[in-house]
Amino acid sequence: MPQSPPWWMPDIHADRQSFLRARRSILAALRRHLEERDFVEVETAILQRSPGNEAHLHAFATELVAPDGARAPFYLRTSPEFACKKLLAAGEQRIFEFARVFRNRERGALHHPEFTMLEWYRAREPYTALMEDCAALVGLAAATAGANSFSFRGRSADPRAAPERITVAAAFARYAGIDILATLHDGGSDRDGFAAQASAAGIRLGPDDSWSDIFSRVLVERIEPQLGNGRATILTEYPAVEAALARPTPTDPRVAERFELFICGVELANGFGELTDPVLQRARLEAEMATKQRLYGERYPIDEDFLAALAYMPAASGCALGFDRLAMLASGASRIDQVIPTPLPEAPPESD
C-alpha cells in the first residue's frame, strides 16, 4: 500500500501551518488562563514503574539499566495522573501539566500514539468545578482560533454555548430505553439483566460479553453519537464499576463522580472526584488488571508508591483533556496529526 508523503515535505508542512499556528496560540491562551487562576504548571516524569492501570490502555514498555547492569522494567506513561496525585499528597493545591503521553495500539483521525494531554487538579474543590473549567477552556480555544463553530464528520456545535449536562442513567434511558441503575447494586452488577435489556433494545451481544462489555457497546452504538450535537455535552455519574479512579457519589454508591465532555461526538475530556481510599483503590486497580489479563494476556504493575501517597492526599478533583483534539476542532483540522508538529509515520518501517 503506498504511503502518504512525509509531514516534512515543504508543501505538506505549508498546508498544516494554519493548524499549527492555531495550536500554538491555543496552548499559550490556556496556559495563561490557568496561571491567572493560581494554577501552578508542573512537569512530571514520563518514565514510570507503572504506566497506569486501565484495562483497555496499552503502554510502551522499556527497560531501565542501572550503572551496575541491573535491569528493571519501566514504561512510558499513558497519563500523568499518578505523579500529579503524588504532588497533591506533597501539598500542592492547584496544578496543571501539558503532558506528553503515550498509548500503544491507537492510531486514527482522533488517535495518535504520542499526544499532548492537558491535565489539571483542584485540591479540596468539587468535581463540578472541573465542568466549569472545561466549558471555559473550550470557549477560550474557540475564541483564540476565531472559531464560531466546531465541526467533525458532519456534526457541528457552538463551542461558546453552555454545555448540556446529563447523567449516564438518563442518557441510557433516553437513547437506548435501558434502565442501567436496575442492573447495578452496591458492590456488584447484574450482567444477565443488563444483557436482556440491551438485547431488547436491538444491541447485538456475544455470549461471553461481560457487564462492562455490554456497557461499552451500548455507549458507543447508542449514546455517544447523540452527544455534543449543537453544543457540548457533559455526561455525568458513571457507574462505579466504570470509574476505577473516582470516588462514589455521596447519594448513590452505585455511581461515581466521573464525567466526560463530548463535542460533535468527540470525547474531549474525562474528569473525576478523586478516590483517596488506598484499600478500595488497590482493589479497583487489581480488578482492572485482571480484566486486562483476561482480554489481552498481560498486566501492568501496581504503583505502590501511588497507593502509599493516597493516605496523604486531600480530597481533590482532576480532569484530563485531549489537547490535540481540542486544537483540531478549534482550528478546523480533520485529523489529529494535522495539529501535531512532528507526527509519527503512518506505518512502521518494514523489517529487513
C-alpha positions as CSV (number, residue, x, y, z in Angstrom):
1,M,0.0,0.0,0.0
2,P,1.5,3.4,-0.9
3,Q,2.3,5.7,2.0
4,S,1.4,9.3,2.2
5,P,4.2,11.9,1.7
6,P,6.1,12.6,4.9
7,W,5.0,15.6,7.0
8,W,8.3,17.3,6.5
9,M,7.8,17.8,2.8
10,P,7.6,21.6,2.3
11,D,4.2,21.6,0.6
12,I,2.7,19.3,3.2
13,H,4.1,21.4,6.0
14,A,2.8,24.5,4.4
15,D,-0.7,23.0,4.2
16,R,-0.6,22.4,8.0
17,Q,0.8,25.8,9.0
18,S,-2.6,27.4,9.9
19,F,-3.5,24.4,12.1
20,L,-0.1,24.5,13.8
21,R,-0.3,28.3,14.4
22,A,-3.7,27.8,16.0
23,R,-2.4,25.1,18.2
24,R,0.5,27.3,19.5
25,S,-1.9,30.2,20.2
26,I,-4.4,28.0,22.0
27,L,-1.7,26.4,24.1
28,A,-0.5,29.8,25.2
29,A,-4.0,31.1,25.9
30,L,-4.9,28.0,28.0
31,R,-1.7,28.3,30.0
32,R,-2.4,32.0,30.7
33,H,-5.9,31.2,31.7
34,L,-4.8,28.6,34.3
35,E,-1.9,30.6,35.7
36,E,-4.3,33.6,36.2
37,R,-6.4,31.3,38.4
38,D,-3.5,30.4,40.6
39,F,-2.7,27.0,39.0
40,V,1.0,26.1,39.0
41,E,2.4,24.4,36.0
42,V,4.3,21.1,36.7
43,E,6.4,18.7,34.7
44,T,6.2,15.1,35.8
45,A,8.3,12.1,34.8
46,I,7.5,10.3,31.6
47,L,9.3,7.1,32.6
48,Q,7.3,5.2,35.3
49,R,7.3,1.9,37.0
50,S,3.6,1.6,36.2
51,P,2.1,3.4,33.1
52,G,-1.4,3.3,34.6
53,N,-3.8,0.5,35.3
54,E,-6.8,1.0,33.0
55,A,-7.7,-2.3,31.3
56,H,-8.0,-1.0,27.8
57,L,-5.0,1.3,27.6
58,H,-1.8,-0.2,26.2
59,A,1.6,1.2,27.2
60,F,5.0,1.3,25.5
61,A,7.4,-0.9,27.5
62,T,11.1,-0.1,28.0
63,E,13.9,-1.0,30.4
64,L,15.9,0.9,32.9
65,V,19.6,-0.2,33.1
66,A,21.5,0.7,36.3
67,P,25.2,1.6,36.3
68,D,25.9,-2.0,37.6
69,G,24.0,-3.5,34.7
70,A,20.9,-4.4,36.7
71,R,17.7,-4.2,34.7
72,A,14.2,-3.2,35.6
73,P,11.0,-2.9,33.5
74,F,9.7,0.6,33.0
75,Y,7.0,2.2,30.9
76,L,6.2,5.4,29.1
77,R,3.2,6.9,30.9
78,T,-0.3,6.7,29.5
79,S,-1.2,9.6,31.8
80,P,0.5,11.8,34.3
81,E,-2.3,11.1,36.8
82,F,-0.4,9.1,39.4
83,A,2.5,11.6,39.5
84,C,0.2,14.6,39.8
85,K,-1.7,13.0,42.7
86,K,1.6,12.4,44.5
87,L,2.2,16.2,44.1
88,L,-1.2,16.8,45.7
89,A,-0.2,14.5,48.6
90,A,3.0,16.6,48.9
91,G,1.0,19.7,49.4
92,E,0.3,21.3,46.0
93,Q,-3.2,22.8,45.7
94,R,-3.9,23.7,42.1
95,I,-1.6,22.2,39.4
96,F,-1.7,21.6,35.6
97,E,0.5,19.9,33.0
98,F,0.6,19.9,29.3
99,A,1.8,16.3,29.4
100,R,3.2,14.2,26.6
101,V,1.7,10.8,26.9
102,F,1.9,7.5,25.0
103,R,-0.6,4.9,24.1
104,N,0.1,1.8,22.0
105,R,-2.5,0.3,19.6
106,E,-4.0,3.7,18.9
107,R,-3.9,5.4,15.5
108,G,-6.6,7.2,13.5
109,A,-8.3,10.5,12.9
110,L,-8.7,11.1,16.6
111,H,-5.8,9.0,18.0
112,H,-2.0,9.2,17.8
113,P,0.5,7.0,19.7
114,E,2.1,10.1,21.3
115,F,0.0,13.1,22.1
116,T,-0.5,16.0,24.5
117,M,-2.9,15.8,27.4
118,L,-3.8,18.8,29.5
119,E,-4.4,17.6,33.0
120,W,-5.3,19.8,36.0
121,Y,-6.2,19.3,39.6
122,R,-8.0,21.2,42.3
123,A,-7.4,20.2,45.9
124,R,-10.4,20.5,48.2
125,E,-12.8,21.6,45.4
126,P,-15.8,19.7,44.0
127,Y,-15.6,17.9,40.6
128,T,-18.4,20.2,39.3
129,A,-15.8,23.0,39.3
130,L,-14.0,21.0,36.6
131,M,-17.1,21.0,34.4
132,E,-17.0,24.8,34.6
133,D,-13.3,24.7,33.7
134,C,-14.0,22.6,30.7
135,A,-16.6,25.0,29.3
136,A,-14.3,27.9,29.9
137,L,-11.3,26.2,28.2
138,V,-13.4,25.1,25.2
139,G,-14.8,28.6,24.8
140,L,-11.3,30.2,25.1
141,A,-9.9,27.8,22.5
142,A,-12.6,28.8,20.1
143,A,-12.1,32.5,20.7
144,T,-8.4,32.2,20.3
145,A,-8.8,30.4,17.0
146,G,-11.6,32.6,15.8
147,A,-14.0,29.7,15.5
148,N,-17.7,30.3,15.9
149,S,-18.5,26.6,15.4
150,F,-16.8,23.3,15.8
151,S,-17.5,20.5,13.3
152,F,-16.4,16.9,12.8
153,R,-17.8,14.3,10.3
154,G,-21.0,16.2,9.6
155,R,-21.7,17.3,13.1
156,S,-21.4,20.8,14.5
157,A,-21.6,22.5,17.8
158,D,-21.4,26.0,19.3
159,P,-18.3,26.0,21.5
160,R,-19.4,29.0,23.4
161,A,-22.8,27.7,24.4
162,A,-23.2,26.3,28.0
163,P,-22.8,22.5,27.8
164,E,-25.8,20.2,28.4
165,R,-25.4,18.0,31.5
166,I,-26.9,14.6,31.5
167,T,-26.3,11.6,33.8
168,V,-25.4,8.2,32.3
169,A,-28.6,6.8,33.7
170,A,-30.7,9.4,31.9
171,A,-28.8,9.0,28.7
172,F,-29.2,5.2,28.7
173,A,-33.0,5.7,29.3
174,R,-33.4,8.4,26.7
175,Y,-31.3,7.0,23.8
176,A,-31.4,3.2,24.4
177,G,-34.5,2.6,26.6
178,I,-32.4,0.9,29.2
179,D,-32.7,1.2,33.0
180,I,-29.0,0.9,33.8
181,L,-29.3,1.5,37.5
182,A,-31.6,-1.6,37.8
183,T,-28.5,-3.6,36.7
184,L,-26.3,-2.2,39.5
185,H,-26.2,-2.8,43.2
186,D,-23.8,-1.8,45.9
187,G,-20.7,-3.9,45.3
188,G,-21.7,-5.6,42.0
189,S,-23.7,-5.7,38.8
190,D,-26.4,-7.8,37.1
191,R,-24.8,-8.9,33.8
192,D,-27.8,-11.1,32.7
193,G,-30.4,-8.4,33.4
194,F,-28.3,-5.8,31.5
195,A,-27.9,-8.3,28.6
196,A,-31.7,-8.8,28.5
197,Q,-32.4,-5.1,28.3
198,A,-29.7,-4.5,25.7
199,S,-30.9,-7.3,23.5
200,A,-34.4,-6.0,23.7
201,A,-33.1,-2.6,22.6
202,G,-31.5,-4.3,19.5
203,I,-27.9,-4.4,20.6
204,R,-26.0,-7.4,19.4
205,L,-24.2,-9.2,22.1
206,G,-21.7,-12.1,22.4
207,P,-22.3,-14.9,24.9
208,D,-19.1,-14.0,26.7
209,D,-19.7,-10.3,26.9
210,S,-19.3,-9.0,30.5
211,W,-21.3,-6.2,32.1
212,S,-18.6,-3.8,31.1
213,D,-18.5,-5.1,27.5
214,I,-22.3,-4.5,27.2
215,F,-21.9,-1.0,28.7
216,S,-19.2,-0.1,26.2
217,R,-21.3,-1.5,23.3
218,V,-24.4,0.5,24.2
219,L,-22.4,3.6,24.9
220,V,-20.6,3.5,21.5
221,E,-23.6,2.5,19.4
222,R,-26.5,4.4,21.0
223,I,-25.2,7.1,23.4
224,E,-22.1,8.8,22.1
225,P,-23.5,9.6,18.6
226,Q,-26.1,11.7,20.4
227,L,-23.7,13.7,22.5
228,G,-22.2,17.1,21.7
229,N,-24.5,18.0,18.8
230,G,-25.4,21.7,18.7
231,R,-23.5,22.3,21.9
232,A,-21.1,20.4,24.2
233,T,-22.5,17.6,26.4
234,I,-21.2,16.6,29.8
235,L,-22.1,13.0,30.6
236,T,-22.0,12.6,34.4
237,E,-22.3,10.0,37.2
238,Y,-20.7,7.0,35.5
239,P,-21.3,3.6,37.1
240,A,-18.8,3.0,39.8
241,V,-17.6,-0.2,38.0
242,E,-16.6,2.1,35.1
243,A,-14.8,4.6,37.2
244,A,-11.8,2.9,38.9
245,L,-10.1,6.1,40.0
246,A,-13.2,8.1,41.0
247,R,-15.0,8.2,44.4
248,P,-18.6,7.2,44.7
249,T,-21.2,9.9,44.8
250,P,-22.4,10.8,48.3
251,T,-26.1,9.9,47.4
252,D,-25.7,6.6,45.5
253,P,-22.7,4.3,45.8
254,R,-23.7,2.6,42.5
255,V,-22.4,5.6,40.6
256,A,-19.2,7.7,40.8
257,E,-18.1,11.3,40.5
258,R,-16.9,10.8,36.9
259,F,-17.8,12.9,33.8
260,E,-16.8,13.0,30.2
261,L,-17.1,16.0,27.8
262,F,-18.2,15.4,24.3
263,I,-18.3,17.8,21.3
264,C,-19.5,16.8,17.9
265,G,-19.5,13.2,19.1
266,V,-15.8,13.5,20.0
267,E,-14.8,12.6,23.6
268,L,-12.7,15.6,24.7
269,A,-12.2,15.3,28.5
270,N,-12.5,12.9,31.4
271,G,-12.9,14.2,34.9
272,F,-13.1,12.7,38.4
273,G,-13.8,13.5,42.0
274,E,-10.7,11.6,43.0
275,L,-10.8,8.4,45.0
276,T,-8.4,8.6,48.0
277,D,-9.2,5.4,49.8
278,P,-6.0,3.3,49.2
279,V,-7.7,0.0,50.1
280,L,-10.6,0.5,47.7
281,Q,-8.2,1.9,45.1
282,R,-6.0,-1.2,45.2
283,A,-9.0,-3.4,44.8
284,R,-10.2,-1.5,41.8
285,L,-6.7,-1.4,40.1
286,E,-6.3,-5.2,40.7
287,A,-9.7,-5.7,39.1
288,E,-8.7,-3.6,36.1
289,M,-5.5,-5.7,35.7
290,A,-7.5,-8.9,36.0
291,T,-9.7,-7.7,33.1
292,K,-6.6,-6.8,31.1
293,Q,-5.1,-10.2,31.7
294,R,-8.3,-11.9,30.6
295,L,-8.7,-9.8,27.4
296,Y,-5.1,-9.1,26.3
297,G,-2.9,-11.6,28.2
298,E,-0.9,-9.0,30.0
299,R,-1.0,-6.8,33.1
300,Y,1.0,-3.8,34.4
301,P,2.4,-3.5,37.9
302,I,0.5,-1.6,40.6
303,D,2.3,1.6,41.6
304,E,2.8,1.0,45.4
305,D,4.2,4.5,45.8
306,F,1.0,5.9,44.4
307,L,-1.2,3.9,46.8
308,A,1.0,5.0,49.8
309,A,0.6,8.6,48.7
310,L,-3.2,8.4,48.8
311,A,-3.0,8.3,52.6
312,Y,-1.7,11.9,52.4
313,M,-3.7,13.2,49.5
314,P,-6.5,15.6,50.3
315,A,-9.9,15.4,48.8
316,A,-9.5,16.7,45.2
317,S,-10.8,16.7,41.7
318,G,-8.9,16.3,38.5
319,C,-9.5,16.3,34.7
320,A,-7.7,15.2,31.6
321,L,-8.4,16.9,28.3
322,G,-7.1,15.8,24.9
323,F,-5.3,19.0,23.9
324,D,-4.6,17.9,20.3
325,R,-8.3,17.1,19.8
326,L,-9.3,20.5,21.1
327,A,-6.8,22.2,18.8
328,M,-8.1,20.1,15.9
329,L,-11.7,21.1,16.4
330,A,-10.9,24.7,17.1
331,S,-8.6,25.1,14.0
332,G,-10.9,23.2,11.6
333,A,-8.5,20.3,11.0
334,S,-10.0,17.0,10.1
335,R,-7.3,14.7,11.6
336,I,-5.3,14.9,14.8
337,D,-2.0,14.5,13.0
338,Q,-2.6,17.9,11.3
339,V,-2.1,19.7,14.6
340,I,0.8,17.6,15.9
341,P,4.1,19.3,14.8
342,T,6.0,16.1,14.1
343,P,3.6,13.2,13.8
344,L,4.8,9.6,13.6
345,P,4.9,7.9,10.2
346,E,1.6,6.3,9.3
347,A,3.1,2.8,9.1
348,P,6.0,1.2,11.0
349,P,9.2,0.7,9.0
350,E,9.5,-2.6,7.2
351,S,11.7,-5.2,8.7
352,D,14.8,-6.4,6.8
